[in-house]
């Protein structure tokens, strides 16, 4: 399975919409440099959400774009929810990640829900642990397996 990076998104605070950037440094066992969620202390180092999921929300009338659901990487062409835990992916030339969590539990409606009108990250987002870091940029290929 092959897809691509549509958008790279970061924020300095948690639970807020992330702002798109053209390229970033992903650090081994840490995440995206400059992002509030990056940490070697847990398994949710980088979050991914499919553009196809965002487009479903746009079709419902929500004015949302990549980064609005606080995902780090917006992907295209990969059915993220069909990837089992432990699935490895290569992003760009060097970056290697492993699926560490599918979806998440939201105990309360976060600010994303109120800002965007709904939140699809808990149902359709996935999280990865960074096995090998490197540079990432918009348009980079993503290869599953």
Rosetta blueprint (number, residue, H / E / L):
1 X L
2 X E
3 X E
4 X E
5 X E
6 X E
7 X E
8 X E
9 X E
10 X E
11 X L
12 X L
13 X L
14 X L
15 X L
16 X L
17 X L
18 X L
19 X E
20 X E
21 X E
22 X L
23 X E
24 X E
25 X E
26 X E
27 X E
28 X L
29 X L
30 X L
31 X E
32 X E
33 X L
34 X L
35 X L
36 X L
37 X L
38 X L
39 X L
40 X L
41 X L
42 X L
43 X L
44 X L
45 X L
46 X E
47 X E
48 X E
49 X E
50 X E
51 X H
52 X H
53 X H
54 X H
55 X H
56 X H
57 X H
58 X H
59 X H
60 X L
61 X L
62 X L
63 X L
64 X L
65 X L
66 X L
67 X L
68 X L
69 X L
70 X L
71 X L
72 X L
73 X E
74 X E
75 X E
76 X E
77 X L
78 X L
79 X L
80 X H
81 X H
82 X H
83 X L
84 X L
85 X L
86 X L
87 X L
88 X E
89 X E
90 X E
91 X E
92 X L
93 X L
94 X L
95 X E
96 X E
97 X E
98 X E
99 X E
100 X E
101 X E
102 X E
103 X L
104 X L
105 X L
106 X L
107 X L
108 X L
109 X L
110 X L
111 X H
112 X H
113 X H
114 X H
115 X H
116 X H
117 X L
118 X L
119 X L
120 X L
121 X H
122 X H
123 X H
124 X H
125 X L
126 X E
127 X E
128 X E
129 X E
130 X E
131 X E
132 X E
133 X L
134 X E
135 X E
136 X E
137 X E
138 X L
139 X L
140 X L
141 X E
142 X E
143 X E
144 X E
145 X L
